[in-house]
């Protein structure tokens, strides 16, 4: 099954949206701006939501991976306030991206 993840600006922050082929339900990872740290923009990951209809397919992990990829490409830091994002930080070596 193909998952397409898009990024949308929402106010001062944004959200990543996972669109699964053939499904109406969408997963989201929301972020808001945080105080600049070490001279870099900070995005505070606030919520990761995956509806039950598309649960168990790795959607939340794909959303976090896209956030991490964008942070590496665009040079921002992440403050993982969302418990899921925090757990992924704890399992991976992303300390260079932690605000």
Backbone as a printed PyTorch tensor [residue, N CA C, xyz], in Angstrom:
tensor([[[  0.8400,  -1.1880,   0.0000],
         [  0.0000,   0.0000,   0.0000],
         [  0.8840,   1.2500,   0.0000]],

        [[  0.5610,   2.1790,  -0.8650],
         [  1.3350,   3.4000,  -1.0040],
         [  0.8310,   4.4560,  -0.0200]],

        [[  1.7750,   5.1030,   0.6600],
         [  1.4560,   6.2070,   1.5530],
         [  2.1340,   7.4540,   1.0190]],

        [[  1.3630,   8.5140,   0.8460],
         [  1.9020,   9.8010,   0.4110],
         [  1.7830,  10.7600,   1.5810]],

        [[  2.8970,  11.4040,   1.9280],
         [  2.8780,  12.3500,   3.0390],
         [  3.0910,  13.7570,   2.4930]],

        [[  2.1670,  14.6380,   2.8470],
         [  2.2580,  16.0240,   2.4160],
         [  2.4000,  16.9190,   3.6450]],

        [[  2.9320,  18.1290,   3.4280],
         [  3.0860,  19.0940,   4.5140],
         [  2.2140,  20.3010,   4.2070]],

        [[  1.5120,  20.7740,   5.2240],
         [  0.6090,  21.9130,   5.0720],
         [  0.9200,  22.9490,   6.1450]],

        [[  0.9870,  24.2180,   5.7480],
         [  1.1650,  25.2980,   6.7070],
         [ -0.1770,  25.5540,   7.3780]],

        [[ -0.1520,  25.6320,   8.7060],
         [ -1.3590,  25.9100,   9.4780],
         [ -0.9940,  27.0050,  10.4800]],

        [[ -1.4800,  28.2230,  10.2250],
         [ -1.1270,  29.3450,  11.0900],
         [  0.3830,  29.5470,  11.0600]],

        [[  1.0000,  29.6170,  12.2360],
         [  2.4510,  29.7570,  12.3260],
         [  3.1500,  28.4000,  12.2740]],

        [[  2.3770,  27.3380,  12.4010],
         [  2.9450,  25.9950,  12.4170],
         [  2.5600,  25.2170,  11.1710]],

        [[  2.3340,  23.9100,  11.3730],
         [  1.9620,  23.1010,  10.2350],
         [  1.5850,  21.6970,  10.6410]],

        [[  1.2770,  20.9020,   9.6260],
         [  0.9900,  19.5030,   9.8960],
         [  1.3750,  18.6670,   8.6900]],

        [[  1.8150,  17.4700,   9.0040],
         [  2.0930,  16.4670,   7.9830],
         [  0.8640,  15.5810,   7.9160]],

        [[  0.4480,  15.2600,   6.7040],
         [ -0.7410,  14.4390,   6.5170],
         [ -0.3620,  13.2050,   5.6960]],

        [[ -0.7180,  12.0230,   6.2230],
         [ -0.4690,  10.7680,   5.5230],
         [ -1.7380,  10.3380,   4.8040]],

        [[ -1.6260,  10.1860,   3.4920],
         [ -2.7340,   9.7450,   2.6480],
         [ -2.4140,   8.3190,   2.2060]],

        [[ -3.2330,   7.3590,   2.5970],
         [ -3.0350,   5.9740,   2.1810],
         [ -3.9000,   5.6700,   0.9750]],

        [[ -3.2980,   5.0470,  -0.0070],
         [ -4.0150,   4.6860,  -1.2260],
         [ -5.2410,   3.8400,  -0.8830]],

        [[ -6.4000,   4.2600,  -1.3920],
         [ -7.6260,   3.5020,  -1.1860],
         [ -8.3050,   3.7160,   0.1590]],

        [[ -7.8020,   4.6490,   0.9680],
         [ -8.3790,   4.9130,   2.2960],
         [ -8.8360,   6.3630,   2.3970]],

        [[ -9.9310,   6.5820,   3.1140],
         [-10.3960,   7.9470,   3.3660],
         [ -9.7390,   8.5360,   4.6080]],

        [[ -9.4610,   7.6970,   5.6050],
         [ -8.8530,   8.1670,   6.8520],
         [ -7.4190,   8.6370,   6.5870]],

        [[ -7.0050,   9.6510,   7.3400],
         [ -5.6630,  10.2080,   7.1920],
         [ -5.0010,  10.3180,   8.5540]],

        [[ -3.6910,  10.0820,   8.5890],
         [ -2.9130,  10.2960,   9.8030],
         [ -2.2890,  11.6780,   9.7540]],

        [[ -2.0850,  12.2770,  10.9300],
         [ -1.4750,  13.6050,  10.9640],
         [ -0.4280,  13.7120,  12.0660]],

        [[  0.5460,  14.5720,  11.8110],
         [  1.5290,  14.9630,  12.8260],
         [  1.5430,  16.4850,  12.7970]],

        [[  1.1650,  17.0940,  13.9210],
         [  1.0590,  18.5490,  13.9910],
         [  2.2650,  19.1330,  14.7200]],

        [[  2.6620,  20.3460,  14.2860],
         [  3.7610,  21.0340,  14.9610],
         [  3.4450,  22.5250,  15.0320]],

        [[  4.0930,  23.1620,  16.0000],
         [  3.9790,  24.6120,  16.1450],
         [  5.3780,  25.1710,  16.3710]],

        [[  5.5830,  26.4480,  16.1030],
         [  6.9190,  27.0070,  16.2810],
         [  7.2950,  27.1050,  17.7540]],

        [[  8.5570,  26.8860,  18.0260],
         [  9.0820,  27.0200,  19.3830],
         [ 10.1660,  28.0840,  19.3940]],

        [[ 10.7040,  28.3990,  20.5640],
         [ 11.7570,  29.4020,  20.6420],
         [ 13.0300,  28.9040,  19.9460]],

        [[ 13.6520,  29.8040,  19.1980],
         [ 14.8960,  29.4550,  18.5010],
         [ 15.9200,  28.9140,  19.4880]],

        [[ 16.6160,  27.8650,  19.0830],
         [ 17.6130,  27.2250,  19.9420],
         [ 18.9020,  27.0370,  19.1420]],

        [[ 20.0130,  27.3890,  19.7320],
         [ 21.3270,  27.2610,  19.0770],
         [ 21.3190,  27.9160,  17.6880]],

        [[ 20.5750,  29.0280,  17.5640],
         [ 20.5230,  29.7580,  16.3100],
         [ 19.7050,  29.0890,  15.2230]],

        [[ 18.8680,  28.1150,  15.5970],
         [ 18.0740,  27.4030,  14.6000],
         [ 16.5830,  27.4750,  14.9250]],

        [[ 15.7840,  27.3980,  13.8720],
         [ 14.3280,  27.3080,  14.0210],
         [ 14.0030,  26.0270,  14.7970]],

        [[ 12.9680,  26.1000,  15.6320],
         [ 12.5060,  24.9250,  16.3770],
         [ 11.0500,  24.6530,  16.0160]],

        [[ 10.7690,  23.4030,  15.7140],
         [  9.3920,  22.9610,  15.4960],
         [  9.0340,  22.0200,  16.6430]],

        [[  7.9650,  22.3680,  17.3510],
         [  7.4960,  21.5740,  18.4840],
         [  6.4660,  20.5720,  17.9650]],

        [[  6.8300,  19.2870,  17.9900],
         [  5.8900,  18.2430,  17.5690],
         [  4.8720,  18.0760,  18.6890]],

        [[  3.6110,  18.4270,  18.4100],
         [  2.5980,  18.4570,  19.4680],
         [  1.6780,  17.2420,  19.4850]],

        [[  1.2870,  16.7440,  18.3150],
         [  0.3340,  15.6280,  18.2570],
         [  0.6140,  14.7390,  17.0560]],

        [[  0.5230,  13.4480,  17.2490],
         [  0.5160,  12.4880,  16.1440],
         [ -0.7710,  11.6950,  16.2950]],

        [[ -1.6010,  11.7470,  15.2650],
         [ -2.9080,  11.0940,  15.3330],
         [ -3.0840,  10.1750,  14.1270]],

        [[ -3.3620,   8.9060,  14.4080],
         [ -3.6450,   7.9430,  13.3460],
         [ -4.9710,   7.2660,  13.6910]],

        [[ -5.9970,   7.4850,  12.8710],
         [ -7.2940,   6.8570,  13.1410],
         [ -7.1900,   5.3260,  13.1570]],

        [[ -8.0440,   4.7170,  13.9390],
         [ -8.0530,   3.2590,  14.0750],
         [ -8.1830,   2.5540,  12.7250]],

        [[ -8.9220,   3.1650,  11.8040],
         [ -9.1540,   2.5510,  10.4890],
         [ -7.8640,   2.2910,   9.7130]],

        [[ -6.8170,   3.0850,   9.9940],
         [ -5.5410,   2.8900,   9.2930],
         [ -4.4070,   2.5670,  10.2560]],

        [[ -4.7550,   2.2140,  11.4860],
         [ -3.7580,   1.8850,  12.5040],
         [ -3.0220,   0.5880,  12.1850]],

        [[ -1.8640,   0.4190,  12.8060],
         [ -1.1030,  -0.8130,  12.6760],
         [ -0.3670,  -0.9690,  11.3560]],

        [[ -0.2600,   0.1050,  10.5880],
         [  0.4050,   0.0360,   9.2820],
         [  1.6660,   0.8780,   9.2190]],

        [[  2.1110,   1.3710,  10.3540],
         [  3.3430,   2.1630,  10.3780],
         [  3.1660,   3.6050,   9.9390]],

        [[  1.9360,   4.0770,   9.9300],
         [  1.6680,   5.4390,   9.4670],
         [  2.3280,   6.4730,  10.3710]],

        [[  2.1940,   6.3230,  11.6770],
         [  2.7880,   7.2900,  12.6090],
         [  4.3030,   7.3400,  12.4300]],

        [[  4.9280,   6.1860,  12.2810],
         [  6.3870,   6.1400,  12.0800],
         [  6.7870,   6.8620,  10.7970]],

        [[  5.9980,   6.6940,   9.7400],
         [  6.2960,   7.3720,   8.4770],
         [  6.1650,   8.8840,   8.6170]],

        [[  5.1900,   9.3360,   9.3860],
         [  5.0310,  10.7680,   9.6270],
         [  6.2520,  11.3340,  10.3520]],

        [[  6.7200,  10.6270,  11.3740],
         [  7.8970,  11.0890,  12.1240],
         [  9.1300,  11.0680,  11.2290]],

        [[  9.2710,  10.0310,  10.4190],
         [ 10.4240,   9.9490,   9.5130],
         [ 10.4460,  11.1200,   8.5350]],

        [[  9.2650,  11.5520,   8.0690],
         [  9.2050,  12.7120,   7.1700],
         [  9.6120,  13.9810,   7.9150]],

        [[  9.1690,  14.1370,   9.1540],
         [  9.5670,  15.2860,   9.9700],
         [ 11.0870,  15.3000,  10.1420]],

        [[ 11.6660,  14.1470,  10.4480],
         [ 13.1180,  14.0330,  10.6300],
         [ 13.8480,  14.3670,   9.3290]],

        [[ 13.3610,  13.8400,   8.2210],
         [ 13.9620,  14.1070,   6.9140],
         [ 13.9470,  15.6030,   6.5990]],

        [[ 12.8060,  16.2460,   6.8410],
         [ 12.7040,  17.6840,   6.5960],
         [ 13.6420,  18.4640,   7.5090]],

        [[ 13.7700,  18.0420,   8.7660],
         [ 14.6700,  18.7260,   9.6950],
         [ 16.1090,  18.6480,   9.1890]],

        [[ 16.5170,  17.5000,   8.7000],
         [ 17.8760,  17.3500,   8.1680],
         [ 18.0790,  18.2090,   6.9100]],

        [[ 17.0730,  18.2310,   6.0320],
         [ 17.1950,  18.9920,   4.7890],
         [ 17.0940,  20.5000,   5.0040]],

        [[ 16.2220,  20.9210,   5.9190],
         [ 15.9450,  22.3490,   6.0970],
         [ 16.6820,  22.9780,   7.2700]],

        [[ 17.3010,  22.1590,   8.1160],
         [ 18.1330,  22.6900,   9.1950],
         [ 17.4010,  23.1610,  10.4380]],

        [[ 16.2040,  22.6480,  10.7070],
         [ 15.5240,  23.0360,  11.9410],
         [ 15.6820,  21.9460,  12.9990]],

        [[ 15.3820,  22.3110,  14.2430],
         [ 15.4360,  21.3760,  15.3680],
         [ 14.0090,  20.9880,  15.7530]],

        [[ 13.8910,  19.8880,  16.4800],
         [ 12.5780,  19.3830,  16.8850],
         [ 12.5100,  19.2470,  18.4010]],

        [[ 11.4420,  19.7670,  18.9880],
         [ 11.1540,  19.5180,  20.3980],
         [ 10.0010,  18.5270,  20.4300]],

        [[ 10.2620,  17.2790,  20.8160],
         [  9.2350,  16.2320,  20.7620],
         [  8.2900,  16.2420,  21.9600]],

        [[  7.3240,  17.1640,  21.9780],
         [  6.3460,  17.1960,  23.0670],
         [  5.3370,  16.0590,  22.9540]],

        [[  5.0840,  15.5950,  21.7450],
         [  4.1850,  14.4580,  21.5210],
         [  4.8640,  13.1970,  22.0570]],

        [[  4.1330,  12.4110,  22.8260],
         [  4.7350,  11.2160,  23.4410],
         [  5.2190,  10.2080,  22.3960]],

        [[  4.5340,  10.1060,  21.2720],
         [  4.9670,   9.1690,  20.2340],
         [  6.2870,   9.6290,  19.6120]],

        [[  6.3720,  10.9140,  19.2990],
         [  7.6050,  11.4480,  18.7130],
         [  8.7470,  11.3220,  19.7160]],

        [[  8.4740,  11.5770,  20.9830],
         [  9.4800,  11.4230,  22.0410],
         [  9.9860,   9.9760,  22.0840]],

        [[  9.0780,   9.0190,  22.0120],
         [  9.4650,   7.5980,  22.0350],
         [ 10.3480,   7.2620,  20.8390]],

        [[ 10.0410,   7.8220,  19.6620],
         [ 10.8600,   7.5630,  18.4710],
         [ 12.2520,   8.1830,  18.6390]],

        [[ 12.3290,   9.3660,  19.2610],
         [ 13.6300,   9.9850,  19.5370],
         [ 14.4420,   9.0960,  20.4730]],

        [[ 13.7700,   8.5130,  21.4700],
         [ 14.4620,   7.6550,  22.4360],
         [ 15.0140,   6.3870,  21.7970]],

        [[ 14.3660,   5.9070,  20.7220],
         [ 14.7860,   4.6630,  20.0650],
         [ 15.7940,   4.8940,  18.9440]],

        [[ 15.9750,   6.1360,  18.5250],
         [ 16.8640,   6.4520,  17.4090],
         [ 17.9180,   7.4600,  17.8330]],

        [[ 18.9690,   7.5590,  17.0790],
         [ 20.0230,   8.5180,  17.3930],
         [ 19.7860,   9.8180,  16.6480]],

        [[ 18.8160,  10.5790,  17.1290],
         [ 18.4820,  11.8610,  16.5240],
         [ 18.8210,  13.0150,  17.4670]],

        [[ 19.7540,  12.7980,  18.3930],
         [ 20.0630,  13.8240,  19.3920],
         [ 20.5100,  15.1350,  18.7410]],

        [[ 21.0970,  15.0650,  17.5510],
         [ 21.5390,  16.2890,  16.8610],
         [ 20.3620,  17.1460,  16.4080]],

        [[ 19.1710,  16.5610,  16.3570],
         [ 17.9900,  17.3030,  15.9220],
         [ 17.0910,  17.7240,  17.0800]],

        [[ 17.4240,  17.3150,  18.2920],
         [ 16.5770,  17.6230,  19.4530],
         [ 16.8430,  19.0390,  19.9300]],

        [[ 15.7430,  19.7980,  20.0810],
         [ 15.8530,  21.1700,  20.5900],
         [ 15.9330,  21.1630,  22.0960]]])
